Amino acid sequence: MSKNLINGGGALIRALADENIDLIFGYPGGAALHIYDAIYQQNEVQHILVRHEQAAVHAADGFARATGKTGVALVTSGPGATNAITGIATAYMDSIPLVVISGQVASHLIGTDAFQETDMIGISRPIVKHSFLVQSAEEIPAIVKKAFHIASSGRPGPVVIDVPKDMTDPKVTFEYKYPKDLYLRSYPILGEADSAHVFEAVKILKEAKKPVIYAGGGVIQSNASEELINLSKMVGAPVTNTLMGLGAFPATDNQFIGMLGMHGTYEANMVMSEADLIFNVGARFDDRITNNPKKFGLEAKKIHVDSDPSSIDKIINVDVALQGDAKLVLSQLCAEFKKSELENADLKPWWKQINGWKQKHGLNHDMLDLENQNEIILPQQVIQSLYKVTKGKAFITSDVGQHQMFAAQYYKFDEPRKWINSGGLGTMGFGLPSAMGVKFAFPDEDVACVTGEGSIQMCIQELSTCSQYGLPVKIVNLNNRALGMVKQWQDMQYGGRYSSISYEDSLPDFVKLAESFGHVGLKVEKFSELNSAMEEAFSLKDRLVFLDVLIDPDEHVYPMLEAGGSMSEMRISKKDKTF
């Protein structure tokens, strides 16, 4: 083959290299084999072989969340493509930039029910920003350029490139050209907000006597944490984060009042209920936050900053809409705040009320120091031990369930992109493969996967991938021998009728299982053993450690919003509630 000519598979991989992609996650199969041959013939793009396509997308997702770059996954047609769907939906719900490349049967076979044919474009349409079906090999470089631009700009999200096998035929060659510039009609990228709206927002911010800043994942995606901190200091208001927004504002800062929403702190939910101004930046007013929209923020004016115009006034009507990139809009607000001659309202009475709420029902971050005579381990204590041993500096990935909420409540995230979890879709199995993606991105940093014995079994095969590539992630398994969150709901709403949540007698020996893959397994059954085991796990820098911690099987996550109620209607404990 001439040096000036390239085939479709080679063009695809070279285009990835031209996008500065040096790592992709995938699993080979017939329709994608030409692409895999192209990978073999170059050294710029490394391929990571996972054990399941779902894990490939989750690993790319974890890489993207931790770095801010676009993650890439490569799968084959048919079941390879359908196995990737959960990972794509996870990224879509959380606005994570991904490019997922799927092999497809040859063009002339599409629509014939050929072996391992499925309509990837059709199946993925509701859960992607955009999708491409390659129709000629020559257009592959341009498609890759467009895909990365769409995935990473505006409100980020996943893009699918479906590649029929004949489009990567090694015998069909052409001259490679990668576009330098790109313009997409009808795809405007919002930058700064309207200056008149910015002026109005600052006026409202200065006048508010009970303001709250409510920040979501959009702040992290826009790399706007510094601007958020600057504005919060000017306003002096309490700051609360969504589950996806944790780390956007330092958790150890005096203005931080914790996470809000379904399992948010008492003080955060009360603040949202009593505020006269809710300033929302980079969040969606989704159901986990608002509870009943008809009872949400009835006394508050609302300002909403979002890069996605369709998210504004979608669930909650707002008084001022600031459409644009969070980083740019927050910078505008800070500049206008400095220029404004209006005096800030006195917030001392507001803070006195907030501190009273915190003192009354705030989270106890000193549970690790409690006397424990019966040696029962509480899940909160495990997270506090993890925080203590890692000094709050680790990347923490999580699966979905009670352990996720305990991690969100009790690990204090001071930096963005350190908390990696599935928020919108709530995907069990996300934790371990996303931790792999983070570890590939930051090999010298501590990466811990907080999981439960139910979640970990959904992608536990990736212990093999960790063995192959020497990924020393730490797995902290909060083992309550049941599907804890489902059990909690069955306790509260179904009279303790436990339907299909228990499997204690059939659980594997996680220590032996980890060891069978060549890893270290540690089992913790007593509170007195917890800290030393956690320290041992993180002292083994070059080994994956599976820490199987047997926790109180009856512990619930509190606070918890009452379904259908307002944000002030919470269950505080098994016996106490505010309504």
Secondary structure as a PSIPRED ss2 file (coil, helix, strand):
# PSIPRED VFORMAT (PSIPRED V4.0)

   1 M C   1.000  0.000  0.000
   2 S C   1.000  0.000  0.000
   3 K C   1.000  0.000  0.000
   4 N C   1.000  0.000  0.000
   5 L E   0.000  0.000  1.000
   6 I E   0.000  0.000  1.000
   7 N E   0.000  0.000  1.000
   8 G H   0.000  1.000  0.000
   9 G H   0.000  1.000  0.000
  10 G H   0.000  1.000  0.000
  11 A H   0.000  1.000  0.000
  12 L H   0.000  1.000  0.000
  13 I H   0.000  1.000  0.000
  14 R H   0.000  1.000  0.000
  15 A H   0.000  1.000  0.000
  16 L H   0.000  1.000  0.000
  17 A H   0.000  1.000  0.000
  18 D H   0.000  1.000  0.000
  19 E C   1.000  0.000  0.000
  20 N C   1.000  0.000  0.000
  21 I C   1.000  0.000  0.000
  22 D C   1.000  0.000  0.000
  23 L E   0.000  0.000  1.000
  24 I E   0.000  0.000  1.000
  25 F E   0.000  0.000  1.000
  26 G E   0.000  0.000  1.000
  27 Y C   1.000  0.000  0.000
  28 P C   1.000  0.000  0.000
  29 G C   1.000  0.000  0.000
  30 G H   0.000  1.000  0.000
  31 A H   0.000  1.000  0.000
  32 A H   0.000  1.000  0.000
  33 L H   0.000  1.000  0.000
  34 H H   0.000  1.000  0.000
  35 I H   0.000  1.000  0.000
  36 Y H   0.000  1.000  0.000
  37 D H   0.000  1.000  0.000
  38 A H   0.000  1.000  0.000
  39 I H   0.000  1.000  0.000
  40 Y H   0.000  1.000  0.000
  41 Q C   1.000  0.000  0.000
  42 Q C   1.000  0.000  0.000
  43 N C   1.000  0.000  0.000
  44 E C   1.000  0.000  0.000
  45 V C   1.000  0.000  0.000
  46 Q E   0.000  0.000  1.000
  47 H E   0.000  0.000  1.000
  48 I E   0.000  0.000  1.000
  49 L E   0.000  0.000  1.000
  50 V C   1.000  0.000  0.000
  51 R C   1.000  0.000  0.000
  52 H C   1.000  0.000  0.000
  53 E H   0.000  1.000  0.000
  54 Q H   0.000  1.000  0.000
  55 A H   0.000  1.000  0.000
  56 A H   0.000  1.000  0.000
  57 V H   0.000  1.000  0.000
  58 H H   0.000  1.000  0.000
  59 A H   0.000  1.000  0.000
  60 A H   0.000  1.000  0.000
  61 D H   0.000  1.000  0.000
  62 G H   0.000  1.000  0.000
  63 F H   0.000  1.000  0.000
  64 A H   0.000  1.000  0.000
  65 R H   0.000  1.000  0.000
  66 A H   0.000  1.000  0.000
  67 T H   0.000  1.000  0.000
  68 G C   1.000  0.000  0.000
  69 K C   1.000  0.000  0.000
  70 T C   1.000  0.000  0.000
  71 G E   0.000  0.000  1.000
  72 V E   0.000  0.000  1.000
  73 A E   0.000  0.000  1.000
  74 L E   0.000  0.000  1.000
  75 V E   0.000  0.000  1.000
  76 T C   1.000  0.000  0.000
  77 S C   1.000  0.000  0.000
  78 G C   1.000  0.000  0.000
  79 P H   0.000  1.000  0.000
  80 G H   0.000  1.000  0.000
  81 A H   0.000  1.000  0.000
  82 T H   0.000  1.000  0.000
  83 N H   0.000  1.000  0.000
  84 A H   0.000  1.000  0.000
  85 I H   0.000  1.000  0.000
  86 T H   0.000  1.000  0.000
  87 G H   0.000  1.000  0.000
  88 I H   0.000  1.000  0.000
  89 A H   0.000  1.000  0.000
  90 T H   0.000  1.000  0.000
  91 A H   0.000  1.000  0.000
  92 Y H   0.000  1.000  0.000
  93 M H   0.000  1.000  0.000
  94 D C   1.000  0.000  0.000
  95 S C   1.000  0.000  0.000
  96 I C   1.000  0.000  0.000
  97 P C   1.000  0.000  0.000
  98 L E   0.000  0.000  1.000
  99 V E   0.000  0.000  1.000
 100 V E   0.000  0.000  1.000
 101 I E   0.000  0.000  1.000
 102 S E   0.000  0.000  1.000
 103 G E   0.000  0.000  1.000
 104 Q E   0.000  0.000  1.000
 105 V C   1.000  0.000  0.000
 106 A C   1.000  0.000  0.000
 107 S H   0.000  1.000  0.000
 108 H H   0.000  1.000  0.000
 109 L H   0.000  1.000  0.000
 110 I C   1.000  0.000  0.000
 111 G C   1.000  0.000  0.000
 112 T C   1.000  0.000  0.000
 113 D C   1.000  0.000  0.000
 114 A C   1.000  0.000  0.000
 115 F C   1.000  0.000  0.000
 116 Q C   1.000  0.000  0.000
 117 E C   1.000  0.000  0.000
 118 T C   1.000  0.000  0.000
 119 D C   1.000  0.000  0.000
 120 M H   0.000  1.000  0.000
 121 I H   0.000  1.000  0.000
 122 G H   0.000  1.000  0.000
 123 I H   0.000  1.000  0.000
 124 S H   0.000  1.000  0.000
 125 R H   0.000  1.000  0.000
 126 P H   0.000  1.000  0.000
 127 I H   0.000  1.000  0.000
 128 V C   1.000  0.000  0.000
 129 K C   1.000  0.000  0.000
 130 H E   0.000  0.000  1.000
 131 S E   0.000  0.000  1.000
 132 F E   0.000  0.000  1.000
 133 L E   0.000  0.000  1.000
 134 V C   1.000  0.000  0.000
 135 Q C   1.000  0.000  0.000
 136 S C   1.000  0.000  0.000
 137 A H   0.000  1.000  0.000
 138 E H   0.000  1.000  0.000
 139 E H   0.000  1.000  0.000
 140 I H   0.000  1.000  0.000
 141 P H   0.000  1.000  0.000
 142 A H   0.000  1.000  0.000
 143 I H   0.000  1.000  0.000
 144 V H   0.000  1.000  0.000
 145 K H   0.000  1.000  0.000
 146 K H   0.000  1.000  0.000
 147 A H   0.000  1.000  0.000
 148 F H   0.000  1.000  0.000
 149 H H   0.000  1.000  0.000
 150 I H   0.000  1.000  0.000
 151 A H   0.000  1.000  0.000
 152 S H   0.000  1.000  0.000
 153 S C   1.000  0.000  0.000
 154 G C   1.000  0.000  0.000
 155 R C   1.000  0.000  0.000
 156 P C   1.000  0.000  0.000
 157 G C   1.000  0.000  0.000
 158 P E   0.000  0.000  1.000
 159 V E   0.000  0.000  1.000
 160 V E   0.000  0.000  1.000
 161 I E   0.000  0.000  1.000
 162 D E   0.000  0.000  1.000
 163 V E   0.000  0.000  1.000
 164 P E   0.000  0.000  1.000
 165 K H   0.000  1.000  0.000
 166 D H   0.000  1.000  0.000
 167 M H   0.000  1.000  0.000
 168 T H   0.000  1.000  0.000
 169 D C   1.000  0.000  0.000
 170 P C   1.000  0.000  0.000
 171 K C   1.000  0.000  0.000
 172 V C   1.000  0.000  0.000
 173 T E   0.000  0.000  1.000
 174 F E   0.000  0.000  1.000
 175 E E   0.000  0.000  1.000
 176 Y C   1.000  0.000  0.000
 177 K C   1.000  0.000  0.000
 178 Y C   1.000  0.000  0.000
 179 P C   1.000  0.000  0.000
 180 K C   1.000  0.000  0.000
 181 D C   1.000  0.000  0.000
 182 L C   1.000  0.000  0.000
 183 Y C   1.000  0.000  0.000
 184 L C   1.000  0.000  0.000
 185 R C   1.000  0.000  0.000
 186 S C   1.000  0.000  0.000
 187 Y C   1.000  0.000  0.000
 188 P C   1.000  0.000  0.000
 189 I C   1.000  0.000  0.000
 190 L C   1.000  0.000  0.000
 191 G C   1.000  0.000  0.000
 192 E C   1.000  0.000  0.000
 193 A C   1.000  0.000  0.000
 194 D C   1.000  0.000  0.000
 195 S H   0.000  1.000  0.000
 196 A H   0.000  1.000  0.000
 197 H H   0.000  1.000  0.000
 198 V H   0.000  1.000  0.000
 199 F H   0.000  1.000  0.000
 200 E H   0.000  1.000  0.000
 201 A H   0.000  1.000  0.000
 202 V H   0.000  1.000  0.000
 203 K H   0.000  1.000  0.000
 204 I H   0.000  1.000  0.000
 205 L H   0.000  1.000  0.000
 206 K H   0.000  1.000  0.000
 207 E H   0.000  1.000  0.000
 208 A C   1.000  0.000  0.000
 209 K C   1.000  0.000  0.000
 210 K C   1.000  0.000  0.000
 211 P E   0.000  0.000  1.000
 212 V E   0.000  0.000  1.000
 213 I E   0.000  0.000  1.000
 214 Y E   0.000  0.000  1.000
 215 A E   0.000  0.000  1.000
 216 G C   1.000  0.000  0.000
 217 G H   0.000  1.000  0.000
 218 G H   0.000  1.000  0.000
 219 V H   0.000  1.000  0.000
 220 I H   0.000  1.000  0.000
 221 Q H   0.000  1.000  0.000
 222 S C   1.000  0.000  0.000
 223 N C   1.000  0.000  0.000
 224 A C   1.000  0.000  0.000
 225 S H   0.000  1.000  0.000
 226 E H   0.000  1.000  0.000
 227 E H   0.000  1.000  0.000
 228 L H   0.000  1.000  0.000
 229 I H   0.000  1.000  0.000
 230 N H   0.000  1.000  0.000
 231 L H   0.000  1.000  0.000
 232 S H   0.000  1.000  0.000
 233 K H   0.000  1.000  0.000
 234 M H   0.000  1.000  0.000
 235 V H   0.000  1.000  0.000
 236 G C   1.000  0.000  0.000
 237 A C   1.000  0.000  0.000
 238 P C   1.000  0.000  0.000
 239 V E   0.000  0.000  1.000
 240 T E   0.000  0.000  1.000
 241 N E   0.000  0.000  1.000
 242 T C   1.000  0.000  0.000
 243 L C   1.000  0.000  0.000
 244 M C   1.000  0.000  0.000
 245 G C   1.000  0.000  0.000
 246 L C   1.000  0.000  0.000
 247 G C   1.000  0.000  0.000
 248 A C   1.000  0.000  0.000
 249 F C   1.000  0.000  0.000
 250 P C   1.000  0.000  0.000
 251 A C   1.000  0.000  0.000
 252 T C   1.000  0.000  0.000
 253 D C   1.000  0.000  0.000
 254 N C   1.000  0.000  0.000
 255 Q C   1.000  0.000  0.000
 256 F E   0.000  0.000  1.000
 257 I E   0.000  0.000  1.000
 258 G E   0.000  0.000  1.000
 259 M E   0.000  0.000  1.000
 260 L C   1.000  0.000  0.000
 261 G C   1.000  0.000  0.000
 262 M C   1.000  0.000  0.000
 263 H C   1.000  0.000  0.000
 264 G C   1.000  0.000  0.000
 265 T C   1.000  0.000  0.000
 266 Y H   0.000  1.000  0.000
 267 E H   0.000  1.000  0.000
 268 A H   0.000  1.000  0.000
 269 N H   0.000  1.000  0.000
 270 M H   0.000  1.000  0.000
 271 V H   0.000  1.000  0.000
 272 M H   0.000  1.000  0.000
 273 S H   0.000  1.000  0.000
 274 E H   0.000  1.000  0.000
 275 A C   1.000  0.000  0.000
 276 D C   1.000  0.000  0.000
 277 L E   0.000  0.000  1.000
 278 I E   0.000  0.000  1.000
 279 F E   0.000  0.000  1.000
 280 N E   0.000  0.000  1.000
 281 V E   0.000  0.000  1.000
 282 G C   1.000  0.000  0.000
 283 A C   1.000  0.000  0.000
 284 R C   1.000  0.000  0.000
 285 F C   1.000  0.000  0.000
 286 D C   1.000  0.000  0.000
 287 D H   0.000  1.000  0.000
 288 R H   0.000  1.000  0.000
 289 I H   0.000  1.000  0.000
 290 T H   0.000  1.000  0.000
 291 N C   1.000  0.000  0.000
 292 N C   1.000  0.000  0.000
 293 P H   0.000  1.000  0.000
 294 K H   0.000  1.000  0.000
 295 K H   0.000  1.000  0.000
 296 F C   1.000  0.000  0.000
 297 G C   1.000  0.000  0.000
 298 L C   1.000  0.000  0.000
 299 E C   1.000  0.000  0.000
 300 A C   1.000  0.000  0.000
 301 K E   0.000  0.000  1.000
 302 K E   0.000  0.000  1.000
 303 I E   0.000  0.000  1.000
 304 H E   0.000  0.000  1.000
 305 V E   0.000  0.000  1.000
 306 D E   0.000  0.000  1.000
 307 S C   1.000  0.000  0.000
 308 D C   1.000  0.000  0.000
 309 P H   0.000  1.000  0.000
 310 S H   0.000  1.000  0.000
 311 S H   0.000  1.000  0.000
 312 I C   1.000  0.000  0.000
 313 D C   1.000  0.000  0.000
 314 K C   1.000  0.000  0.000
 315 I C   1.000  0.000  0.000
 316 I C   1.000  0.000  0.000
 317 N C   1.000  0.000  0.000
 318 V C   1.000  0.000  0.000
 319 D C   1.000  0.000  0.000
 320 V E   0.000  0.000  1.000
 321 A E   0.000  0.000  1.000
 322 L E   0.000  0.000  1.000
 323 Q E   0.000  0.000  1.000
 324 G C   1.000  0.000  0.000
 325 D C   1.000  0.000  0.000
 326 A H   0.000  1.000  0.000
 327 K H   0.000  1.000  0.000
 328 L H   0.000  1.000  0.000
 329 V H   0.000  1.000  0.000
 330 L H   0.000  1.000  0.000
 331 S H   0.000  1.000  0.000
 332 Q H   0.000  1.000  0.000
 333 L H   0.000  1.000  0.000
 334 C H   0.000  1.000  0.000
 335 A H   0.000  1.000  0.000
 336 E H   0.000  1.000  0.000
 337 F H   0.000  1.000  0.000
 338 K H   0.000  1.000  0.000
 339 K H   0.000  1.000  0.000
 340 S C   1.000  0.000  0.000
 341 E C   1.000  0.000  0.000
 342 L C   1.000  0.000  0.000
 343 E C   1.000  0.000  0.000
 344 N C   1.000  0.000  0.000
 345 A C   1.000  0.000  0.000
 346 D C   1.000  0.000  0.000
 347 L C   1.000  0.000  0.000
 348 K H   0.000  1.000  0.000
 349 P H   0.000  1.000  0.000
 350 W H   0.000  1.000  0.000
 351 W H   0.000  1.000  0.000
 352 K H   0.000  1.000  0.000
 353 Q H   0.000  1.000  0.000
 354 I H   0.000  1.000  0.000
 355 N H   0.000  1.000  0.000
 356 G H   0.000  1.000  0.000
 357 W H   0.000  1.000  0.000
 358 K H   0.000  1.000  0.000
 359 Q H   0.000  1.000  0.000
 360 K H   0.000  1.000  0.000
 361 H H   0.000  1.000  0.000
 362 G C   1.000  0.000  0.000
 363 L C   1.000  0.000  0.000
 364 N C   1.000  0.000  0.000
 365 H C   1.000  0.000  0.000
 366 D C   1.000  0.000  0.000
 367 M H   0.000  1.000  0.000
 368 L H   0.000  1.000  0.000
 369 D H   0.000  1.000  0.000
 370 L C   1.000  0.000  0.000
 371 E C   1.000  0.000  0.000
 372 N C   1.000  0.000  0.000
 373 Q C   1.000  0.000  0.000
 374 N C   1.000  0.000  0.000
 375 E C   1.000  0.000  0.000
 376 I C   1.000  0.000  0.000
 377 I C   1.000  0.000  0.000
 378 L C   1.000  0.000  0.000
 379 P H   0.000  1.000  0.000
 380 Q H   0.000  1.000  0.000
 381 Q H   0.000  1.000  0.000
 382 V H   0.000  1.000  0.000
 383 I H   0.000  1.000  0.000
 384 Q H   0.000  1.000  0.000
 385 S H   0.000  1.000  0.000
 386 L H   0.000  1.000  0.000
 387 Y H   0.000  1.000  0.000
 388 K H   0.000  1.000  0.000
 389 V H   0.000  1.000  0.000
 390 T H   0.000  1.000  0.000
 391 K C   1.000  0.000  0.000
 392 G C   1.000  0.000  0.000
 393 K C   1.000  0.000  0.000
 394 A C   1.000  0.000  0.000
 395 F E   0.000  0.000  1.000
 396 I E   0.000  0.000  1.000
 397 T E   0.000  0.000  1.000
 398 S E   0.000  0.000  1.000
 399 D C   1.000  0.000  0.000
 400 V C   1.000  0.000  0.000
 401 G C   1.000  0.000  0.000
 402 Q H   0.000  1.000  0.000
 403 H H   0.000  1.000  0.000
 404 Q H   0.000  1.000  0.000
 405 M H   0.000  1.000  0.000
 406 F H   0.000  1.000  0.000
 407 A H   0.000  1.000  0.000
 408 A H   0.000  1.000  0.000
 409 Q H   0.000  1.000  0.000
 410 Y H   0.000  1.000  0.000
 411 Y C   1.000  0.000  0.000
 412 K C   1.000  0.000  0.000
 413 F C   1.000  0.000  0.000
 414 D C   1.000  0.000  0.000
 415 E C   1.000  0.000  0.000
 416 P C   1.000  0.000  0.000
 417 R C   1.000  0.000  0.000
 418 K C   1.000  0.000  0.000
 419 W E   0.000  0.000  1.000
 420 I E   0.000  0.000  1.000
 421 N C   1.000  0.000  0.000
 422 S C   1.000  0.000  0.000
 423 G C   1.000  0.000  0.000
 424 G C   1.000  0.000  0.000
 425 L C   1.000  0.000  0.000
 426 G C   1.000  0.000  0.000
 427 T C   1.000  0.000  0.000
 428 M C   1.000  0.000  0.000
 429 G C   1.000  0.000  0.000
 430 F C   1.000  0.000  0.000
 431 G H   0.000  1.000  0.000
 432 L H   0.000  1.000  0.000
 433 P H   0.000  1.000  0.000
 434 S H   0.000  1.000  0.000
 435 A H   0.000  1.000  0.000
 436 M H   0.000  1.000  0.000
 437 G H   0.000  1.000  0.000
 438 V H   0.000  1.000  0.000
 439 K H   0.000  1.000  0.000
 440 F H   0.000  1.000  0.000
 441 A H   0.000  1.000  0.000
 442 F C   1.000  0.000  0.000
 443 P C   1.000  0.000  0.000
 444 D C   1.000  0.000  0.000
 445 E C   1.000  0.000  0.000
 446 D C   1.000  0.000  0.000
 447 V E   0.000  0.000  1.000
 448 A E   0.000  0.000  1.000
 449 C E   0.000  0.000  1.000
 450 V E   0.000  0.000  1.000
 451 T E   0.000  0.000  1.000
 452 G E   0.000  0.000  1.000
 453 E C   1.000  0.000  0.000
 454 G C   1.000  0.000  0.000
 455 S C   1.000  0.000  0.000
 456 I H   0.000  1.000  0.000
 457 Q H   0.000  1.000  0.000
 458 M H   0.000  1.000  0.000
 459 C C   1.000  0.000  0.000
 460 I C   1.000  0.000  0.000
 461 Q C   1.000  0.000  0.000
 462 E H   0.000  1.000  0.000
 463 L H   0.000  1.000  0.000
 464 S H   0.000  1.000  0.000
 465 T H   0.000  1.000  0.000
 466 C H   0.000  1.000  0.000
 467 S H   0.000  1.000  0.000
 468 Q H   0.000  1.000  0.000
 469 Y H   0.000  1.000  0.000
 470 G C   1.000  0.000  0.000
 471 L C   1.000  0.000  0.000
 472 P C   1.000  0.000  0.000
 473 V C   1.000  0.000  0.000
 474 K E   0.000  0.000  1.000
 475 I E   0.000  0.000  1.000
 476 V E   0.000  0.000  1.000
 477 N E   0.000  0.000  1.000
 478 L E   0.000  0.000  1.000
 479 N E   0.000  0.000  1.000
 480 N C   1.000  0.000  0.000
 481 R C   1.000  0.000  0.000
 482 A E   0.000  0.000  1.000
 483 L C   1.000  0.000  0.000
 484 G H   0.000  1.000  0.000
 485 M H   0.000  1.000  0.000
 486 V H   0.000  1.000  0.000
 487 K H   0.000  1.000  0.000
 488 Q H   0.000  1.000  0.000
 489 W H   0.000  1.000  0.000
 490 Q H   0.000  1.000  0.000
 491 D H   0.000  1.000  0.000
 492 M H   0.000  1.000  0.000
 493 Q H   0.000  1.000  0.000
 494 Y C   1.000  0.000  0.000
 495 G C   1.000  0.000  0.000
 496 G C   1.000  0.000  0.000
 497 R C   1.000  0.000  0.000
 498 Y C   1.000  0.000  0.000
 499 S C   1.000  0.000  0.000
 500 S C   1.000  0.000  0.000
 501 I C   1.000  0.000  0.000
 502 S E   0.000  0.000  1.000
 503 Y C   1.000  0.000  0.000
 504 E H   0.000  1.000  0.000
 505 D H   0.000  1.000  0.000
 506 S H   0.000  1.000  0.000
 507 L C   1.000  0.000  0.000
 508 P C   1.000  0.000  0.000
 509 D C   1.000  0.000  0.000
 510 F H   0.000  1.000  0.000
 511 V H   0.000  1.000  0.000
 512 K H   0.000  1.000  0.000
 513 L H   0.000  1.000  0.000
 514 A H   0.000  1.000  0.000
 515 E H   0.000  1.000  0.000
 516 S H   0.000  1.000  0.000
 517 F C   1.000  0.000  0.000
 518 G C   1.000  0.000  0.000
 519 H C   1.000  0.000  0.000
 520 V E   0.000  0.000  1.000
 521 G E   0.000  0.000  1.000
 522 L E   0.000  0.000  1.000
 523 K E   0.000  0.000  1.000
 524 V E   0.000  0.000  1.000
 525 E C   1.000  0.000  0.000
 526 K C   1.000  0.000  0.000
 527 F H   0.000  1.000  0.000
 528 S H   0.000  1.000  0.000
 529 E H   0.000  1.000  0.000
 530 L H   0.000  1.000  0.000
 531 N H   0.000  1.000  0.000
 532 S H   0.000  1.000  0.000
 533 A H   0.000  1.000  0.000
 534 M H   0.000  1.000  0.000
 535 E H   0.000  1.000  0.000
 536 E H   0.000  1.000  0.000
 537 A H   0.000  1.000  0.000
 538 F H   0.000  1.000  0.000
 539 S H   0.000  1.000  0.000
 540 L C   1.000  0.000  0.000
 541 K C   1.000  0.000  0.000
 542 D C   1.000  0.000  0.000
 543 R C   1.000  0.000  0.000
 544 L C   1.000  0.000  0.000
 545 V E   0.000  0.000  1.000
 546 F E   0.000  0.000  1.000
 547 L E   0.000  0.000  1.000
 548 D E   0.000  0.000  1.000
 549 V E   0.000  0.000  1.000
 550 L E   0.000  0.000  1.000
 551 I C   1.000  0.000  0.000
 552 D C   1.000  0.000  0.000
 553 P C   1.000  0.000  0.000
 554 D C   1.000  0.000  0.000
 555 E C   1.000  0.000  0.000
 556 H C   1.000  0.000  0.000
 557 V C   1.000  0.000  0.000
 558 Y C   1.000  0.000  0.000
 559 P C   1.000  0.000  0.000
 560 M E   0.000  0.000  1.000
 561 L E   0.000  0.000  1.000
 562 E C   1.000  0.000  0.000
 563 A C   1.000  0.000  0.000
 564 G C   1.000  0.000  0.000
 565 G C   1.000  0.000  0.000
 566 S C   1.000  0.000  0.000
 567 M C   1.000  0.000  0.000
 568 S C   1.000  0.000  0.000
 569 E C   1.000  0.000  0.000
 570 M E   0.000  0.000  1.000
 571 R E   0.000  0.000  1.000
 572 I C   1.000  0.000  0.000
 573 S C   1.000  0.000  0.000
 574 K C   1.000  0.000  0.000
 575 K C   1.000  0.000  0.000
 576 D C   1.000  0.000  0.000
 577 K E   0.000  0.000  1.000
 578 T C   1.000  0.000  0.000
 579 F C   1.000  0.000  0.000
